[in-house]
Amino acid sequence: MAIPLEDIIAKAIKDADKSIFNEDYTKQARAVVAALKKAGYEVAPVKPPPGLVEWAKDNIPFGRLRPTELIVQMYSMMVENVRRFDK
């Protein structure tokens, strides 16, 4: 069973900054993002940024793929590259 996102985030914040005062929220946020990535998640916008759809269209995996395999590959490819266009 996958670990709930809330638990991953809570642990990352707890581990990121042991100080009681003057917490470094940026450090905590980076720890959360790193923990999510390590757990196999990626933070991505709901709508693709400009240029990503066109890029994905030009980089469609060719070959004989079943529709399900194509969708899985396209989804993964777009999520992995979203930061390239999210500026």
Phi and psi restraints in degrees (range 20) as a CNS / XPLOR table:
assign (resid 1 and name C) (resid 2 and name N)
       (resid 2 and name CA) (resid 2 and name C) 1.0 -71.6 20.0 2
assign (resid 2 and name N) (resid 2 and name CA)
       (resid 2 and name C) (resid 3 and name N) 1.0 147.6 20.0 2
assign (resid 2 and name C) (resid 3 and name N)
       (resid 3 and name CA) (resid 3 and name C) 1.0 -73.7 20.0 2
assign (resid 3 and name N) (resid 3 and name CA)
       (resid 3 and name C) (resid 4 and name N) 1.0 132.0 20.0 2
assign (resid 3 and name C) (resid 4 and name N)
       (resid 4 and name CA) (resid 4 and name C) 1.0 -59.5 20.0 2
assign (resid 4 and name N) (resid 4 and name CA)
       (resid 4 and name C) (resid 5 and name N) 1.0 142.6 20.0 2
assign (resid 4 and name C) (resid 5 and name N)
       (resid 5 and name CA) (resid 5 and name C) 1.0 -55.9 20.0 2
assign (resid 5 and name N) (resid 5 and name CA)
       (resid 5 and name C) (resid 6 and name N) 1.0 -38.5 20.0 2
assign (resid 5 and name C) (resid 6 and name N)
       (resid 6 and name CA) (resid 6 and name C) 1.0 -59.5 20.0 2
assign (resid 6 and name N) (resid 6 and name CA)
       (resid 6 and name C) (resid 7 and name N) 1.0 -38.8 20.0 2
assign (resid 6 and name C) (resid 7 and name N)
       (resid 7 and name CA) (resid 7 and name C) 1.0 -68.8 20.0 2
assign (resid 7 and name N) (resid 7 and name CA)
       (resid 7 and name C) (resid 8 and name N) 1.0 -39.5 20.0 2
assign (resid 7 and name C) (resid 8 and name N)
       (resid 8 and name CA) (resid 8 and name C) 1.0 -63.1 20.0 2
assign (resid 8 and name N) (resid 8 and name CA)
       (resid 8 and name C) (resid 9 and name N) 1.0 -44.9 20.0 2
assign (resid 8 and name C) (resid 9 and name N)
       (resid 9 and name CA) (resid 9 and name C) 1.0 -65.7 20.0 2
assign (resid 9 and name N) (resid 9 and name CA)
       (resid 9 and name C) (resid 10 and name N) 1.0 -45.9 20.0 2
assign (resid 9 and name C) (resid 10 and name N)
       (resid 10 and name CA) (resid 10 and name C) 1.0 -60.6 20.0 2
assign (resid 10 and name N) (resid 10 and name CA)
       (resid 10 and name C) (resid 11 and name N) 1.0 -43.9 20.0 2
assign (resid 10 and name C) (resid 11 and name N)
       (resid 11 and name CA) (resid 11 and name C) 1.0 -65.6 20.0 2
assign (resid 11 and name N) (resid 11 and name CA)
       (resid 11 and name C) (resid 12 and name N) 1.0 -40.8 20.0 2
assign (resid 11 and name C) (resid 12 and name N)
       (resid 12 and name CA) (resid 12 and name C) 1.0 -62.3 20.0 2
assign (resid 12 and name N) (resid 12 and name CA)
       (resid 12 and name C) (resid 13 and name N) 1.0 -42.6 20.0 2
assign (resid 12 and name C) (resid 13 and name N)
       (resid 13 and name CA) (resid 13 and name C) 1.0 -65.8 20.0 2
assign (resid 13 and name N) (resid 13 and name CA)
       (resid 13 and name C) (resid 14 and name N) 1.0 -44.5 20.0 2
assign (resid 13 and name C) (resid 14 and name N)
       (resid 14 and name CA) (resid 14 and name C) 1.0 -59.5 20.0 2
assign (resid 14 and name N) (resid 14 and name CA)
       (resid 14 and name C) (resid 15 and name N) 1.0 -43.8 20.0 2
assign (resid 14 and name C) (resid 15 and name N)
       (resid 15 and name CA) (resid 15 and name C) 1.0 -76.7 20.0 2
assign (resid 15 and name N) (resid 15 and name CA)
       (resid 15 and name C) (resid 16 and name N) 1.0 -21.6 20.0 2
assign (resid 15 and name C) (resid 16 and name N)
       (resid 16 and name CA) (resid 16 and name C) 1.0 -74.5 20.0 2
assign (resid 16 and name N) (resid 16 and name CA)
       (resid 16 and name C) (resid 17 and name N) 1.0 -37.0 20.0 2
assign (resid 16 and name C) (resid 17 and name N)
       (resid 17 and name CA) (resid 17 and name C) 1.0 -144.7 20.0 2
assign (resid 17 and name N) (resid 17 and name CA)
       (resid 17 and name C) (resid 18 and name N) 1.0 110.9 20.0 2
assign (resid 17 and name C) (resid 18 and name N)
       (resid 18 and name CA) (resid 18 and name C) 1.0 -87.8 20.0 2
assign (resid 18 and name N) (resid 18 and name CA)
       (resid 18 and name C) (resid 19 and name N) 1.0 -5.2 20.0 2
assign (resid 18 and name C) (resid 19 and name N)
       (resid 19 and name CA) (resid 19 and name C) 1.0 -73.4 20.0 2
assign (resid 19 and name N) (resid 19 and name CA)
       (resid 19 and name C) (resid 20 and name N) 1.0 150.8 20.0 2
assign (resid 19 and name C) (resid 20 and name N)
       (resid 20 and name CA) (resid 20 and name C) 1.0 -87.8 20.0 2
assign (resid 20 and name N) (resid 20 and name CA)
       (resid 20 and name C) (resid 21 and name N) 1.0 -36.9 20.0 2
assign (resid 20 and name C) (resid 21 and name N)
       (resid 21 and name CA) (resid 21 and name C) 1.0 -114.2 20.0 2
assign (resid 21 and name N) (resid 21 and name CA)
       (resid 21 and name C) (resid 22 and name N) 1.0 158.7 20.0 2
assign (resid 21 and name C) (resid 22 and name N)
       (resid 22 and name CA) (resid 22 and name C) 1.0 57.0 20.0 2
assign (resid 22 and name N) (resid 22 and name CA)
       (resid 22 and name C) (resid 23 and name N) 1.0 48.6 20.0 2
assign (resid 22 and name C) (resid 23 and name N)
       (resid 23 and name CA) (resid 23 and name C) 1.0 -59.8 20.0 2
assign (resid 23 and name N) (resid 23 and name CA)
       (resid 23 and name C) (resid 24 and name N) 1.0 146.3 20.0 2
assign (resid 23 and name C) (resid 24 and name N)
       (resid 24 and name CA) (resid 24 and name C) 1.0 -97.9 20.0 2
assign (resid 24 and name N) (resid 24 and name CA)
       (resid 24 and name C) (resid 25 and name N) 1.0 94.8 20.0 2
assign (resid 24 and name C) (resid 25 and name N)
       (resid 25 and name CA) (resid 25 and name C) 1.0 -67.1 20.0 2
assign (resid 25 and name N) (resid 25 and name CA)
       (resid 25 and name C) (resid 26 and name N) 1.0 -30.6 20.0 2
assign (resid 25 and name C) (resid 26 and name N)
       (resid 26 and name CA) (resid 26 and name C) 1.0 -66.1 20.0 2
assign (resid 26 and name N) (resid 26 and name CA)
       (resid 26 and name C) (resid 27 and name N) 1.0 -42.3 20.0 2
assign (resid 26 and name C) (resid 27 and name N)
       (resid 27 and name CA) (resid 27 and name C) 1.0 -61.2 20.0 2
assign (resid 27 and name N) (resid 27 and name CA)
       (resid 27 and name C) (resid 28 and name N) 1.0 -41.6 20.0 2
assign (resid 27 and name C) (resid 28 and name N)
       (resid 28 and name CA) (resid 28 and name C) 1.0 -64.9 20.0 2
assign (resid 28 and name N) (resid 28 and name CA)
       (resid 28 and name C) (resid 29 and name N) 1.0 -42.2 20.0 2
assign (resid 28 and name C) (resid 29 and name N)
       (resid 29 and name CA) (resid 29 and name C) 1.0 -63.5 20.0 2
assign (resid 29 and name N) (resid 29 and name CA)
       (resid 29 and name C) (resid 30 and name N) 1.0 -42.5 20.0 2
assign (resid 29 and name C) (resid 30 and name N)
       (resid 30 and name CA) (resid 30 and name C) 1.0 -62.7 20.0 2
assign (resid 30 and name N) (resid 30 and name CA)
       (resid 30 and name C) (resid 31 and name N) 1.0 -39.0 20.0 2
assign (resid 30 and name C) (resid 31 and name N)
       (resid 31 and name CA) (resid 31 and name C) 1.0 -64.2 20.0 2
assign (resid 31 and name N) (resid 31 and name CA)
       (resid 31 and name C) (resid 32 and name N) 1.0 -38.8 20.0 2
assign (resid 31 and name C) (resid 32 and name N)
       (resid 32 and name CA) (resid 32 and name C) 1.0 -64.0 20.0 2
assign (resid 32 and name N) (resid 32 and name CA)
       (resid 32 and name C) (resid 33 and name N) 1.0 -48.7 20.0 2
assign (resid 32 and name C) (resid 33 and name N)
       (resid 33 and name CA) (resid 33 and name C) 1.0 -61.0 20.0 2
assign (resid 33 and name N) (resid 33 and name CA)
       (resid 33 and name C) (resid 34 and name N) 1.0 -42.7 20.0 2
assign (resid 33 and name C) (resid 34 and name N)
       (resid 34 and name CA) (resid 34 and name C) 1.0 -64.2 20.0 2
assign (resid 34 and name N) (resid 34 and name CA)
       (resid 34 and name C) (resid 35 and name N) 1.0 -40.3 20.0 2
assign (resid 34 and name C) (resid 35 and name N)
       (resid 35 and name CA) (resid 35 and name C) 1.0 -66.0 20.0 2
assign (resid 35 and name N) (resid 35 and name CA)
       (resid 35 and name C) (resid 36 and name N) 1.0 -39.3 20.0 2
assign (resid 35 and name C) (resid 36 and name N)
       (resid 36 and name CA) (resid 36 and name C) 1.0 -64.3 20.0 2
assign (resid 36 and name N) (resid 36 and name CA)
       (resid 36 and name C) (resid 37 and name N) 1.0 -44.7 20.0 2
assign (resid 36 and name C) (resid 37 and name N)
       (resid 37 and name CA) (resid 37 and name C) 1.0 -60.4 20.0 2
assign (resid 37 and name N) (resid 37 and name CA)
       (resid 37 and name C) (resid 38 and name N) 1.0 -44.4 20.0 2
assign (resid 37 and name C) (resid 38 and name N)
       (resid 38 and name CA) (resid 38 and name C) 1.0 -61.3 20.0 2
assign (resid 38 and name N) (resid 38 and name CA)
       (resid 38 and name C) (resid 39 and name N) 1.0 -32.8 20.0 2
assign (resid 38 and name C) (resid 39 and name N)
       (resid 39 and name CA) (resid 39 and name C) 1.0 -83.7 20.0 2
assign (resid 39 and name N) (resid 39 and name CA)
       (resid 39 and name C) (resid 40 and name N) 1.0 0.4 20.0 2
assign (resid 39 and name C) (resid 40 and name N)
       (resid 40 and name CA) (resid 40 and name C) 1.0 95.3 20.0 2
assign (resid 40 and name N) (resid 40 and name CA)
       (resid 40 and name C) (resid 41 and name N) 1.0 15.8 20.0 2
assign (resid 40 and name C) (resid 41 and name N)
       (resid 41 and name CA) (resid 41 and name C) 1.0 -107.5 20.0 2
assign (resid 41 and name N) (resid 41 and name CA)
       (resid 41 and name C) (resid 42 and name N) 1.0 160.5 20.0 2
assign (resid 41 and name C) (resid 42 and name N)
       (resid 42 and name CA) (resid 42 and name C) 1.0 -138.1 20.0 2
assign (resid 42 and name N) (resid 42 and name CA)
       (resid 42 and name C) (resid 43 and name N) 1.0 138.3 20.0 2
assign (resid 42 and name C) (resid 43 and name N)
       (resid 43 and name CA) (resid 43 and name C) 1.0 -86.9 20.0 2
assign (resid 43 and name N) (resid 43 and name CA)
       (resid 43 and name C) (resid 44 and name N) 1.0 120.9 20.0 2
assign (resid 43 and name C) (resid 44 and name N)
       (resid 44 and name CA) (resid 44 and name C) 1.0 -140.0 20.0 2
assign (resid 44 and name N) (resid 44 and name CA)
       (resid 44 and name C) (resid 45 and name N) 1.0 150.4 20.0 2
assign (resid 44 and name C) (resid 45 and name N)
       (resid 45 and name CA) (resid 45 and name C) 1.0 -67.0 20.0 2
assign (resid 45 and name N) (resid 45 and name CA)
       (resid 45 and name C) (resid 46 and name N) 1.0 155.0 20.0 2
assign (resid 45 and name C) (resid 46 and name N)
       (resid 46 and name CA) (resid 46 and name C) 1.0 -64.9 20.0 2
assign (resid 46 and name N) (resid 46 and name CA)
       (resid 46 and name C) (resid 47 and name N) 1.0 -41.8 20.0 2
assign (resid 46 and name C) (resid 47 and name N)
       (resid 47 and name CA) (resid 47 and name C) 1.0 -105.8 20.0 2
assign (resid 47 and name N) (resid 47 and name CA)
       (resid 47 and name C) (resid 48 and name N) 1.0 141.5 20.0 2
assign (resid 47 and name C) (resid 48 and name N)
       (resid 48 and name CA) (resid 48 and name C) 1.0 -66.0 20.0 2
assign (resid 48 and name N) (resid 48 and name CA)
       (resid 48 and name C) (resid 49 and name N) 1.0 140.4 20.0 2
assign (resid 48 and name C) (resid 49 and name N)
       (resid 49 and name CA) (resid 49 and name C) 1.0 -67.7 20.0 2
assign (resid 49 and name N) (resid 49 and name CA)
       (resid 49 and name C) (resid 50 and name N) 1.0 157.8 20.0 2
assign (resid 49 and name C) (resid 50 and name N)
       (resid 50 and name CA) (resid 50 and name C) 1.0 -54.7 20.0 2
assign (resid 50 and name N) (resid 50 and name CA)
       (resid 50 and name C) (resid 51 and name N) 1.0 135.7 20.0 2
assign (resid 50 and name C) (resid 51 and name N)
       (resid 51 and name CA) (resid 51 and name C) 1.0 97.2 20.0 2
assign (resid 51 and name N) (resid 51 and name CA)
       (resid 51 and name C) (resid 52 and name N) 1.0 -26.7 20.0 2
assign (resid 51 and name C) (resid 52 and name N)
       (resid 52 and name CA) (resid 52 and name C) 1.0 -67.9 20.0 2
assign (resid 52 and name N) (resid 52 and name CA)
       (resid 52 and name C) (resid 53 and name N) 1.0 -42.5 20.0 2
assign (resid 52 and name C) (resid 53 and name N)
       (resid 53 and name CA) (resid 53 and name C) 1.0 -64.4 20.0 2
assign (resid 53 and name N) (resid 53 and name CA)
       (resid 53 and name C) (resid 54 and name N) 1.0 -44.2 20.0 2
assign (resid 53 and name C) (resid 54 and name N)
       (resid 54 and name CA) (resid 54 and name C) 1.0 -62.2 20.0 2
assign (resid 54 and name N) (resid 54 and name CA)
       (resid 54 and name C) (resid 55 and name N) 1.0 -43.8 20.0 2
assign (resid 54 and name C) (resid 55 and name N)
       (resid 55 and name CA) (resid 55 and name C) 1.0 -61.4 20.0 2
assign (resid 55 and name N) (resid 55 and name CA)
       (resid 55 and name C) (resid 56 and name N) 1.0 -45.3 20.0 2
assign (resid 55 and name C) (resid 56 and name N)
       (resid 56 and name CA) (resid 56 and name C) 1.0 -63.5 20.0 2
assign (resid 56 and name N) (resid 56 and name CA)
       (resid 56 and name C) (resid 57 and name N) 1.0 -39.6 20.0 2
assign (resid 56 and name C) (resid 57 and name N)
       (resid 57 and name CA) (resid 57 and name C) 1.0 -60.1 20.0 2
assign (resid 57 and name N) (resid 57 and name CA)
       (resid 57 and name C) (resid 58 and name N) 1.0 -40.2 20.0 2
assign (resid 57 and name C) (resid 58 and name N)
       (resid 58 and name CA) (resid 58 and name C) 1.0 -75.6 20.0 2
assign (resid 58 and name N) (resid 58 and name CA)
       (resid 58 and name C) (resid 59 and name N) 1.0 -13.6 20.0 2
assign (resid 58 and name C) (resid 59 and name N)
       (resid 59 and name CA) (resid 59 and name C) 1.0 -118.4 20.0 2
assign (resid 59 and name N) (resid 59 and name CA)
       (resid 59 and name C) (resid 60 and name N) 1.0 25.9 20.0 2
assign (resid 59 and name C) (resid 60 and name N)
       (resid 60 and name CA) (resid 60 and name C) 1.0 -59.1 20.0 2
assign (resid 60 and name N) (resid 60 and name CA)
       (resid 60 and name C) (resid 61 and name N) 1.0 132.0 20.0 2
assign (resid 60 and name C) (resid 61 and name N)
       (resid 61 and name CA) (resid 61 and name C) 1.0 -66.0 20.0 2
assign (resid 61 and name N) (resid 61 and name CA)
       (resid 61 and name C) (resid 62 and name N) 1.0 119.1 20.0 2
assign (resid 61 and name C) (resid 62 and name N)
       (resid 62 and name CA) (resid 62 and name C) 1.0 -85.6 20.0 2
assign (resid 62 and name N) (resid 62 and name CA)
       (resid 62 and name C) (resid 63 and name N) 1.0 162.3 20.0 2
assign (resid 62 and name C) (resid 63 and name N)
       (resid 63 and name CA) (resid 63 and name C) 1.0 123.7 20.0 2
assign (resid 63 and name N) (resid 63 and name CA)
       (resid 63 and name C) (resid 64 and name N) 1.0 -175.6 20.0 2
assign (resid 63 and name C) (resid 64 and name N)
       (resid 64 and name CA) (resid 64 and name C) 1.0 -90.7 20.0 2
assign (resid 64 and name N) (resid 64 and name CA)
       (resid 64 and name C) (resid 65 and name N) 1.0 94.3 20.0 2
assign (resid 64 and name C) (resid 65 and name N)
       (resid 65 and name CA) (resid 65 and name C) 1.0 -113.3 20.0 2
assign (resid 65 and name N) (resid 65 and name CA)
       (resid 65 and name C) (resid 66 and name N) 1.0 139.4 20.0 2
assign (resid 65 and name C) (resid 66 and name N)
       (resid 66 and name CA) (resid 66 and name C) 1.0 -71.0 20.0 2
assign (resid 66 and name N) (resid 66 and name CA)
       (resid 66 and name C) (resid 67 and name N) 1.0 154.0 20.0 2
assign (resid 66 and name C) (resid 67 and name N)
       (resid 67 and name CA) (resid 67 and name C) 1.0 -51.7 20.0 2
assign (resid 67 and name N) (resid 67 and name CA)
       (resid 67 and name C) (resid 68 and name N) 1.0 -42.2 20.0 2
assign (resid 67 and name C) (resid 68 and name N)
       (resid 68 and name CA) (resid 68 and name C) 1.0 -62.9 20.0 2
assign (resid 68 and name N) (resid 68 and name CA)
       (resid 68 and name C) (resid 69 and name N) 1.0 -43.7 20.0 2
assign (resid 68 and name C) (resid 69 and name N)
       (resid 69 and name CA) (resid 69 and name C) 1.0 -64.1 20.0 2
assign (resid 69 and name N) (resid 69 and name CA)
       (resid 69 and name C) (resid 70 and name N) 1.0 -39.7 20.0 2
assign (resid 69 and name C) (resid 70 and name N)
       (resid 70 and name CA) (resid 70 and name C) 1.0 -62.4 20.0 2
assign (resid 70 and name N) (resid 70 and name CA)
       (resid 70 and name C) (resid 71 and name N) 1.0 -45.5 20.0 2
assign (resid 70 and name C) (resid 71 and name N)
       (resid 71 and name CA) (resid 71 and name C) 1.0 -63.6 20.0 2
assign (resid 71 and name N) (resid 71 and name CA)
       (resid 71 and name C) (resid 72 and name N) 1.0 -44.1 20.0 2
assign (resid 71 and name C) (resid 72 and name N)
       (resid 72 and name CA) (resid 72 and name C) 1.0 -60.9 20.0 2
assign (resid 72 and name N) (resid 72 and name CA)
       (resid 72 and name C) (resid 73 and name N) 1.0 -46.0 20.0 2
assign (resid 72 and name C) (resid 73 and name N)
       (resid 73 and name CA) (resid 73 and name C) 1.0 -65.0 20.0 2
assign (resid 73 and name N) (resid 73 and name CA)
       (resid 73 and name C) (resid 74 and name N) 1.0 -43.0 20.0 2
assign (resid 73 and name C) (resid 74 and name N)
       (resid 74 and name CA) (resid 74 and name C) 1.0 -64.8 20.0 2
assign (resid 74 and name N) (resid 74 and name CA)
       (resid 74 and name C) (resid 75 and name N) 1.0 -44.5 20.0 2
assign (resid 74 and name C) (resid 75 and name N)
       (resid 75 and name CA) (resid 75 and name C) 1.0 -58.3 20.0 2
assign (resid 75 and name N) (resid 75 and name CA)
       (resid 75 and name C) (resid 76 and name N) 1.0 -51.8 20.0 2
assign (resid 75 and name C) (resid 76 and name N)
       (resid 76 and name CA) (resid 76 and name C) 1.0 -60.2 20.0 2
assign (resid 76 and name N) (resid 76 and name CA)
       (resid 76 and name C) (resid 77 and name N) 1.0 -44.4 20.0 2
assign (resid 76 and name C) (resid 77 and name N)
       (resid 77 and name CA) (resid 77 and name C) 1.0 -62.1 20.0 2
assign (resid 77 and name N) (resid 77 and name CA)
       (resid 77 and name C) (resid 78 and name N) 1.0 -42.7 20.0 2
assign (resid 77 and name C) (resid 78 and name N)
       (resid 78 and name CA) (resid 78 and name C) 1.0 -69.7 20.0 2
assign (resid 78 and name N) (resid 78 and name CA)
       (resid 78 and name C) (resid 79 and name N) 1.0 -43.5 20.0 2
assign (resid 78 and name C) (resid 79 and name N)
       (resid 79 and name CA) (resid 79 and name C) 1.0 -64.3 20.0 2
assign (resid 79 and name N) (resid 79 and name CA)
       (resid 79 and name C) (resid 80 and name N) 1.0 -41.5 20.0 2
assign (resid 79 and name C) (resid 80 and name N)
       (resid 80 and name CA) (resid 80 and name C) 1.0 -64.6 20.0 2
assign (resid 80 and name N) (resid 80 and name CA)
       (resid 80 and name C) (resid 81 and name N) 1.0 -24.6 20.0 2
assign (resid 80 and name C) (resid 81 and name N)
       (resid 81 and name CA) (resid 81 and name C) 1.0 -108.6 20.0 2
assign (resid 81 and name N) (resid 81 and name CA)
       (resid 81 and name C) (resid 82 and name N) 1.0 5.2 20.0 2
assign (resid 81 and name C) (resid 82 and name N)
       (resid 82 and name CA) (resid 82 and name C) 1.0 -60.9 20.0 2
assign (resid 82 and name N) (resid 82 and name CA)
       (resid 82 and name C) (resid 83 and name N) 1.0 -36.4 20.0 2
assign (resid 82 and name C) (resid 83 and name N)
       (resid 83 and name CA) (resid 83 and name C) 1.0 -65.1 20.0 2
assign (resid 83 and name N) (resid 83 and name CA)
       (resid 83 and name C) (resid 84 and name N) 1.0 -25.7 20.0 2
assign (resid 83 and name C) (resid 84 and name N)
       (resid 84 and name CA) (resid 84 and name C) 1.0 -60.8 20.0 2
assign (resid 84 and name N) (resid 84 and name CA)
       (resid 84 and name C) (resid 85 and name N) 1.0 -31.4 20.0 2
assign (resid 84 and name C) (resid 85 and name N)
       (resid 85 and name CA) (resid 85 and name C) 1.0 -110.9 20.0 2
assign (resid 85 and name N) (resid 85 and name CA)
       (resid 85 and name C) (resid 86 and name N) 1.0 -7.9 20.0 2
assign (resid 85 and name C) (resid 86 and name N)
       (resid 86 and name CA) (resid 86 and name C) 1.0 -89.3 20.0 2
assign (resid 86 and name N) (resid 86 and name CA)
       (resid 86 and name C) (resid 87 and name N) 1.0 82.2 20.0 2
